[in-house]
Amino acid sequence: MITFIVGAMIKDIEFLKNVISESSEARFIIACDKGYEHVIAAGAKPDVIIGDFDSASQGEPEPACSGKIIKLNPIKDDTDIEAALRYAFDNTEGDITILGALGGRVDHSLGNIALLGMGLKEGRKVYLVDETNRLQMIGAGMKLVIKKDEQYGKYVSVFPYYGSAVVTMEGFKYPLKNAKLEGFNTLTVSNEIVDTNATISLECGYLLVCECGE
């Protein structure tokens, strides 16, 4: 099963419609706040709607819009997307793709990127995806293989997260061998895959991996 979490920052309803409809796996859709309006507009029905509904233009949805509605107190310590992610960990299996979580307010985007680390702690693969970007995070001892003909966009950029990281990158235009990345520079921005498969191996630390288009 693949779980889709849909936030408010959807710029293109056709993009959302295509991502949801092209999934070959069984799907479970969690809509966050205004995200439920986007899911309905894309011709789908959320399995769960969760949020404080402070951004939804139509207010709290009617019960007919969803199998389950979870109303959150607007005075809380986590965002609607984090609450949805925790719900997904407890009630679903398989990969989780978060849509509509990038763009708009920078603080929200950075907060949503930080949520990728929750997936590592839970042993679940979590992606942040929009029209031109797919982000994921790997931890120490993990190896990520990206097939050139399946990559998302043209470029692959990596960033150490929450401290330094020791990284080996093979199959890239600019390879690395046990390189210690400490951030505060743009050394690992806009790399390109040159082999059939590219491999990112992480010896220690956390690494944010961004597949990006133009």
HELIX and SHEET records of a PDB file:
HELIX    1   1 ILE A   13  GLU A   22  1                                  10    
HELIX    2   2 GLY A   35  ALA A   41  1                                   7    
HELIX    3   3 PRO A   63  CYS A   65  5                                   3    
HELIX    4   4 ASP A   80  ASN A   91  1                                  12    
HELIX    5   5 VAL A  106  ALA A  114  1                                   9    
HELIX    6   6 LEU A  116  GLU A  122  1                                   7    
HELIX    7   7 LYS A  148  GLU A  150  5                                   3    
SHEET    1   A 9 ILE A  69  LYS A  71  0                                        
SHEET    2   A 9 VAL A  48  GLY A  51  1                                        
SHEET    3   A 9 ARG A  27  CYS A  32  1                                        
SHEET    4   A 9 ILE A   2  VAL A   6  1                                        
SHEET    5   A 9 ILE A  96  LEU A  99  1                                        
SHEET    6   A 9 VAL A 126  VAL A 129  1                                        
SHEET    7   A 9 ASN A 133  GLY A 139 -1                                        
SHEET    8   A 9 ASN A 197  CYS A 212 -1                                        
SHEET    9   A 9 LYS A 143  LYS A 147 -1                                        
SHEET    1   B10 ILE A  69  LYS A  71  0                                        
SHEET    2   B10 VAL A  48  GLY A  51  1                                        
SHEET    3   B10 ARG A  27  CYS A  32  1                                        
SHEET    4   B10 ILE A   2  VAL A   6  1                                        
SHEET    5   B10 ILE A  96  LEU A  99  1                                        
SHEET    6   B10 VAL A 126  VAL A 129  1                                        
SHEET    7   B10 ASN A 133  GLY A 139 -1                                        
SHEET    8   B10 ASN A 197  CYS A 212 -1                                        
SHEET    9   B10 TYR A 155  GLU A 170 -1                                        
SHEET   10   B10 LEU A 176  LEU A 181 -1                                        
END                                                                             
